Protein backbone atom coordinates (compact mmCIF):
# COMPACT_ATOMS: atom_id res chain seq x y z
CA UNK A 1 0.00 0.00 0.00
CA UNK A 2 1.48 3.37 -1.02
CA UNK A 3 1.56 6.53 1.06
CA UNK A 4 -1.29 8.01 -1.02
CA UNK A 5 -3.43 4.94 -0.37
CA UNK A 6 -2.79 5.14 3.38
CA UNK A 7 -3.61 8.87 3.36
CA UNK A 8 -6.85 8.21 1.47
CA UNK A 9 -7.77 5.42 3.90
CA UNK A 10 -7.10 7.66 6.92
CA UNK A 11 -9.16 10.46 5.36
CA UNK A 12 -12.09 8.14 4.64
CA UNK A 13 -11.86 6.70 8.16
CA UNK A 14 -11.95 10.15 9.72
CA UNK A 15 -14.82 11.19 7.48
CA UNK A 16 -16.75 8.07 8.44
CA UNK A 17 -16.08 8.67 12.16
CA UNK A 18 -17.31 12.28 11.89
CA UNK A 19 -20.48 11.14 10.08
CA UNK A 20 -21.16 8.45 12.70
CA UNK A 21 -20.56 10.93 15.54
CA UNK A 22 -22.94 13.42 13.89
CA UNK A 23 -25.60 10.75 13.44
CA UNK A 24 -25.31 9.66 17.08
CA UNK A 25 -25.57 13.24 18.36
CA UNK A 26 -28.50 14.08 16.07
CA UNK A 27 -30.38 10.87 16.66
CA UNK A 28 -29.85 10.28 20.37
CA UNK A 29 -33.60 10.66 20.96
CA UNK A 30 -34.62 8.32 18.13
CA UNK A 31 -32.02 5.55 17.91
CA UNK A 32 -34.20 3.37 15.63
CA UNK A 33 -34.44 6.06 12.94
CA UNK A 34 -30.72 6.78 13.24
CA UNK A 35 -29.83 3.11 12.68
CA UNK A 36 -32.05 3.01 9.59
CA UNK A 37 -30.37 6.09 8.14
CA UNK A 38 -26.93 4.70 8.95
CA UNK A 39 -27.80 1.45 7.17
CA UNK A 40 -28.90 3.39 4.08
CA UNK A 41 -25.63 5.37 4.01
CA UNK A 42 -23.55 2.19 4.47
CA UNK A 43 -25.37 0.59 1.53
CA UNK A 44 -24.82 3.69 -0.64
CA UNK A 45 -21.13 3.69 0.29
CA UNK A 46 -20.78 -0.03 -0.52
CA UNK A 47 -22.62 0.50 -3.83
CA UNK A 48 -20.21 3.25 -4.87
CA UNK A 49 -17.21 1.09 -3.95
CA UNK A 50 -18.64 -1.83 -5.96
CA UNK A 51 -19.31 0.40 -9.00
CA UNK A 52 -15.76 1.79 -8.94
CA UNK A 53 -14.27 -1.69 -8.54
CA UNK A 54 -16.32 -3.17 -11.37
CA UNK A 55 -16.05 -0.18 -13.74
CA UNK A 56 -13.85 -2.07 -16.24
CA UNK A 57 -16.44 -4.84 -16.58
CA UNK A 58 -19.32 -2.37 -16.72
CA UNK A 59 -17.60 -0.29 -19.41
CA UNK A 60 -16.96 -3.40 -21.54
CA UNK A 61 -20.66 -4.27 -21.34
CA UNK A 62 -21.85 -0.75 -22.11
CA UNK A 63 -19.31 -0.03 -24.86
CA UNK A 64 -18.13 -3.33 -26.40
CA UNK A 65 -14.89 -3.35 -28.38
CA UNK A 66 -14.04 -4.76 -31.80
CA UNK A 67 -13.78 -8.54 -32.02
CA UNK A 68 -11.31 -10.38 -34.22
CA UNK A 69 -12.21 -13.93 -35.24
CA UNK A 70 -9.00 -15.04 -36.96
CA UNK A 71 -10.07 -18.59 -37.80
CA UNK A 72 -13.27 -17.44 -39.44
CA UNK A 73 -11.58 -14.51 -41.22
CA UNK A 74 -14.00 -12.03 -39.63
CA UNK A 75 -13.79 -8.71 -37.87
CA UNK A 76 -16.88 -7.64 -35.90
CA UNK A 77 -17.29 -3.97 -34.98
CA UNK A 78 -20.05 -2.98 -32.54
CA UNK A 79 -22.07 0.17 -33.18
CA UNK A 80 -20.94 2.94 -30.84
CA UNK A 81 -23.45 4.93 -28.78
CA UNK A 82 -23.18 7.78 -31.32
CA UNK A 83 -24.40 5.42 -34.09
CA UNK A 84 -21.05 5.13 -35.89
CA UNK A 85 -18.64 2.21 -36.20
CA UNK A 86 -15.04 2.61 -35.04
CA UNK A 87 -12.03 0.39 -35.63
CA UNK A 88 -8.44 0.47 -34.43
CA UNK A 89 -5.90 -0.35 -37.15
CA UNK A 90 -2.18 -0.86 -36.75
CA UNK A 91 -0.72 1.66 -39.23
CA UNK A 92 3.04 1.44 -39.69
CA UNK A 93 3.30 -0.04 -36.19
CA UNK A 94 1.05 2.53 -34.48
CA UNK A 95 -2.52 1.85 -33.32
CA UNK A 96 -4.82 4.44 -34.89
CA UNK A 97 -8.57 4.74 -34.33
CA UNK A 98 -10.75 5.30 -37.40
CA UNK A 99 -14.42 5.97 -37.91
CA UNK A 100 -15.70 3.62 -40.62
CA UNK A 101 -17.19 5.68 -43.45
CA UNK A 102 -18.62 3.58 -46.27
CA UNK A 103 -19.66 6.80 -48.01
CA UNK A 104 -16.06 8.00 -48.33
CA UNK A 105 -14.15 6.82 -51.39
CA UNK A 106 -10.76 7.25 -49.72
CA UNK A 107 -9.18 6.71 -46.32
CA UNK A 108 -8.37 10.06 -44.74
CA UNK A 109 -5.98 10.66 -41.85
CA UNK A 110 -5.84 13.63 -39.55
CA UNK A 111 -2.46 15.36 -39.51
CA UNK A 112 -1.84 14.11 -35.96
CA UNK A 113 -2.59 10.48 -36.89
CA UNK A 114 -0.41 10.75 -39.99
CA UNK A 115 2.50 11.95 -37.87
CA UNK A 116 1.91 9.15 -35.34
CA UNK A 117 2.12 6.69 -38.26
CA UNK A 118 5.57 8.03 -39.13
CA UNK A 119 4.61 10.36 -41.98
CA UNK A 120 6.37 13.73 -41.87
CA UNK A 121 4.30 16.88 -42.29
CA UNK A 122 6.98 18.61 -44.36
CA UNK A 123 6.54 15.88 -47.00
CA UNK A 124 2.79 16.44 -47.44
CA UNK A 125 1.85 17.96 -50.80
CA UNK A 126 -1.71 19.28 -50.49
CA UNK A 127 -2.54 19.39 -54.20
CA UNK A 128 -5.62 17.16 -54.34
CA UNK A 129 -9.09 18.15 -53.22
CA UNK A 130 -11.95 16.25 -51.60
CA UNK A 131 -15.59 17.23 -51.31
CA UNK A 132 -17.00 16.96 -47.80
CA UNK A 133 -20.29 17.89 -46.18
CA UNK A 134 -18.59 21.16 -45.20
CA UNK A 135 -17.33 21.88 -48.69
CA UNK A 136 -14.01 21.25 -50.43
CA UNK A 137 -10.82 20.52 -48.45
CA UNK A 138 -7.29 20.11 -49.66
CA UNK A 139 -5.67 16.72 -49.16
CA UNK A 140 -2.23 15.20 -49.60
CA UNK A 141 -2.04 11.71 -51.09
CA UNK A 142 0.16 9.33 -49.07
CA UNK A 143 1.01 5.64 -49.06
CA UNK A 144 0.85 3.71 -45.81
CA UNK A 145 3.60 1.09 -45.77
CA UNK A 146 1.71 -1.41 -43.64
CA UNK A 147 -1.87 -1.57 -42.33
CA UNK A 148 -3.00 -4.42 -40.07
CA UNK A 149 -6.39 -5.32 -38.70
CA UNK A 150 -6.29 -8.51 -36.65
CA UNK A 151 -4.73 -11.23 -38.80
CA UNK A 152 -5.04 -9.21 -42.00
CA UNK A 153 -2.05 -7.16 -43.15
CA UNK A 154 -1.95 -5.01 -46.27
CA UNK A 155 1.02 -3.16 -47.71
CA UNK A 156 1.20 0.04 -49.74
CA UNK A 157 -2.27 1.26 -48.80
CA UNK A 158 -3.34 4.52 -50.46
CA UNK A 159 -4.71 7.22 -48.18
CA UNK A 160 -4.95 10.99 -47.84
CA UNK A 161 -3.99 13.46 -45.14
CA UNK A 162 -6.54 16.22 -44.58
CA UNK A 163 -5.12 19.74 -44.48
CA UNK A 164 -8.02 21.07 -42.41
CA UNK A 165 -9.13 20.28 -38.90
CA UNK A 166 -10.67 16.87 -38.50
CA UNK A 167 -11.58 15.23 -35.18
CA UNK A 168 -11.28 11.63 -36.39
CA UNK A 169 -9.50 9.75 -39.15
CA UNK A 170 -11.91 8.12 -41.63
CA UNK A 171 -11.66 4.58 -42.97
CA UNK A 172 -13.11 4.73 -46.46
CA UNK A 173 -13.72 2.37 -49.33
CA UNK A 174 -10.13 2.48 -50.60
CA UNK A 175 -9.34 0.17 -47.67
CA UNK A 176 -12.71 -1.49 -47.10
CA UNK A 177 -12.91 -2.86 -50.66
CA UNK A 178 -10.07 -5.23 -49.72
CA UNK A 179 -12.68 -7.28 -47.85
CA UNK A 180 -14.84 -9.80 -49.69
CA UNK A 181 -17.92 -8.98 -47.64
CA UNK A 182 -19.10 -5.99 -45.60
CA UNK A 183 -22.34 -6.41 -43.71
CA UNK A 184 -24.19 -4.15 -41.28
CA UNK A 185 -26.83 -5.98 -39.25
CA UNK A 186 -27.99 -6.20 -35.66
CA UNK A 187 -25.88 -3.27 -34.48
CA UNK A 188 -22.66 -4.76 -35.84
CA UNK A 189 -20.47 -4.15 -38.87
CA UNK A 190 -18.86 -7.38 -40.07
CA UNK A 191 -15.81 -7.47 -42.35
CA UNK A 192 -14.85 -10.81 -43.95
CA UNK A 193 -12.00 -11.93 -46.17
C-alpha positions as CSV (number, residue, x, y, z in Angstrom):
1,X,0.0,0.0,0.0
2,X,1.5,3.4,-1.0
3,X,1.6,6.5,1.1
4,X,-1.3,8.0,-1.0
5,X,-3.4,4.9,-0.4
6,X,-2.8,5.1,3.4
7,X,-3.6,8.9,3.4
8,X,-6.9,8.2,1.5
9,X,-7.8,5.4,3.9
10,X,-7.1,7.7,6.9
11,X,-9.2,10.5,5.4
12,X,-12.1,8.1,4.6
13,X,-11.9,6.7,8.2
14,X,-12.0,10.2,9.7
15,X,-14.8,11.2,7.5
16,X,-16.7,8.1,8.4
17,X,-16.1,8.7,12.2
18,X,-17.3,12.3,11.9
19,X,-20.5,11.1,10.1
20,X,-21.2,8.4,12.7
21,X,-20.6,10.9,15.5
22,X,-22.9,13.4,13.9
23,X,-25.6,10.8,13.4
24,X,-25.3,9.7,17.1
25,X,-25.6,13.2,18.4
26,X,-28.5,14.1,16.1
27,X,-30.4,10.9,16.7
28,X,-29.8,10.3,20.4
29,X,-33.6,10.7,21.0
30,X,-34.6,8.3,18.1
31,X,-32.0,5.5,17.9
32,X,-34.2,3.4,15.6
33,X,-34.4,6.1,12.9
34,X,-30.7,6.8,13.2
35,X,-29.8,3.1,12.7
36,X,-32.0,3.0,9.6
37,X,-30.4,6.1,8.1
38,X,-26.9,4.7,9.0
39,X,-27.8,1.4,7.2
40,X,-28.9,3.4,4.1
41,X,-25.6,5.4,4.0
42,X,-23.6,2.2,4.5
43,X,-25.4,0.6,1.5
44,X,-24.8,3.7,-0.6
45,X,-21.1,3.7,0.3
46,X,-20.8,0.0,-0.5
47,X,-22.6,0.5,-3.8
48,X,-20.2,3.2,-4.9
49,X,-17.2,1.1,-4.0
50,X,-18.6,-1.8,-6.0
51,X,-19.3,0.4,-9.0
52,X,-15.8,1.8,-8.9
53,X,-14.3,-1.7,-8.5
54,X,-16.3,-3.2,-11.4
55,X,-16.0,-0.2,-13.7
56,X,-13.8,-2.1,-16.2
57,X,-16.4,-4.8,-16.6
58,X,-19.3,-2.4,-16.7
59,X,-17.6,-0.3,-19.4
60,X,-17.0,-3.4,-21.5
61,X,-20.7,-4.3,-21.3
62,X,-21.9,-0.7,-22.1
63,X,-19.3,0.0,-24.9
64,X,-18.1,-3.3,-26.4
65,X,-14.9,-3.4,-28.4
66,X,-14.0,-4.8,-31.8
67,X,-13.8,-8.5,-32.0
68,X,-11.3,-10.4,-34.2
69,X,-12.2,-13.9,-35.2
70,X,-9.0,-15.0,-37.0
71,X,-10.1,-18.6,-37.8
72,X,-13.3,-17.4,-39.4
73,X,-11.6,-14.5,-41.2
74,X,-14.0,-12.0,-39.6
75,X,-13.8,-8.7,-37.9
76,X,-16.9,-7.6,-35.9
77,X,-17.3,-4.0,-35.0
78,X,-20.0,-3.0,-32.5
79,X,-22.1,0.2,-33.2
80,X,-20.9,2.9,-30.8
81,X,-23.5,4.9,-28.8
82,X,-23.2,7.8,-31.3
83,X,-24.4,5.4,-34.1
84,X,-21.1,5.1,-35.9
85,X,-18.6,2.2,-36.2
86,X,-15.0,2.6,-35.0
87,X,-12.0,0.4,-35.6
88,X,-8.4,0.5,-34.4
89,X,-5.9,-0.4,-37.2
90,X,-2.2,-0.9,-36.8
91,X,-0.7,1.7,-39.2
92,X,3.0,1.4,-39.7
93,X,3.3,0.0,-36.2
94,X,1.1,2.5,-34.5
95,X,-2.5,1.8,-33.3
96,X,-4.8,4.4,-34.9
97,X,-8.6,4.7,-34.3
98,X,-10.7,5.3,-37.4
99,X,-14.4,6.0,-37.9
100,X,-15.7,3.6,-40.6
101,X,-17.2,5.7,-43.5
102,X,-18.6,3.6,-46.3
103,X,-19.7,6.8,-48.0
104,X,-16.1,8.0,-48.3
105,X,-14.2,6.8,-51.4
106,X,-10.8,7.3,-49.7
107,X,-9.2,6.7,-46.3
108,X,-8.4,10.1,-44.7
109,X,-6.0,10.7,-41.9
110,X,-5.8,13.6,-39.5
111,X,-2.5,15.4,-39.5
112,X,-1.8,14.1,-36.0
113,X,-2.6,10.5,-36.9
114,X,-0.4,10.8,-40.0
115,X,2.5,12.0,-37.9
116,X,1.9,9.1,-35.3
117,X,2.1,6.7,-38.3
118,X,5.6,8.0,-39.1
119,X,4.6,10.4,-42.0
120,X,6.4,13.7,-41.9
121,X,4.3,16.9,-42.3
122,X,7.0,18.6,-44.4
123,X,6.5,15.9,-47.0
124,X,2.8,16.4,-47.4
125,X,1.9,18.0,-50.8
126,X,-1.7,19.3,-50.5
127,X,-2.5,19.4,-54.2
128,X,-5.6,17.2,-54.3
129,X,-9.1,18.1,-53.2
130,X,-11.9,16.3,-51.6
131,X,-15.6,17.2,-51.3
132,X,-17.0,17.0,-47.8
133,X,-20.3,17.9,-46.2
134,X,-18.6,21.2,-45.2
135,X,-17.3,21.9,-48.7
136,X,-14.0,21.2,-50.4
137,X,-10.8,20.5,-48.5
138,X,-7.3,20.1,-49.7
139,X,-5.7,16.7,-49.2
140,X,-2.2,15.2,-49.6
141,X,-2.0,11.7,-51.1
142,X,0.2,9.3,-49.1
143,X,1.0,5.6,-49.1
144,X,0.8,3.7,-45.8
145,X,3.6,1.1,-45.8
146,X,1.7,-1.4,-43.6
147,X,-1.9,-1.6,-42.3
148,X,-3.0,-4.4,-40.1
149,X,-6.4,-5.3,-38.7
150,X,-6.3,-8.5,-36.7
151,X,-4.7,-11.2,-38.8
152,X,-5.0,-9.2,-42.0
153,X,-2.0,-7.2,-43.1
154,X,-1.9,-5.0,-46.3
155,X,1.0,-3.2,-47.7
156,X,1.2,0.0,-49.7
157,X,-2.3,1.3,-48.8
158,X,-3.3,4.5,-50.5
159,X,-4.7,7.2,-48.2
160,X,-5.0,11.0,-47.8
161,X,-4.0,13.5,-45.1
162,X,-6.5,16.2,-44.6
163,X,-5.1,19.7,-44.5
164,X,-8.0,21.1,-42.4
165,X,-9.1,20.3,-38.9
166,X,-10.7,16.9,-38.5
167,X,-11.6,15.2,-35.2
168,X,-11.3,11.6,-36.4
169,X,-9.5,9.7,-39.2
170,X,-11.9,8.1,-41.6
171,X,-11.7,4.6,-43.0
172,X,-13.1,4.7,-46.5
173,X,-13.7,2.4,-49.3
174,X,-10.1,2.5,-50.6
175,X,-9.3,0.2,-47.7
176,X,-12.7,-1.5,-47.1
177,X,-12.9,-2.9,-50.7
178,X,-10.1,-5.2,-49.7
179,X,-12.7,-7.3,-47.9
180,X,-14.8,-9.8,-49.7
181,X,-17.9,-9.0,-47.6
182,X,-19.1,-6.0,-45.6
183,X,-22.3,-6.4,-43.7
184,X,-24.2,-4.2,-41.3
185,X,-26.8,-6.0,-39.2
186,X,-28.0,-6.2,-35.7
187,X,-25.9,-3.3,-34.5
188,X,-22.7,-4.8,-35.8
189,X,-20.5,-4.2,-38.9
190,X,-18.9,-7.4,-40.1
191,X,-15.8,-7.5,-42.4
192,X,-14.8,-10.8,-43.9
193,X,-12.0,-11.9,-46.2
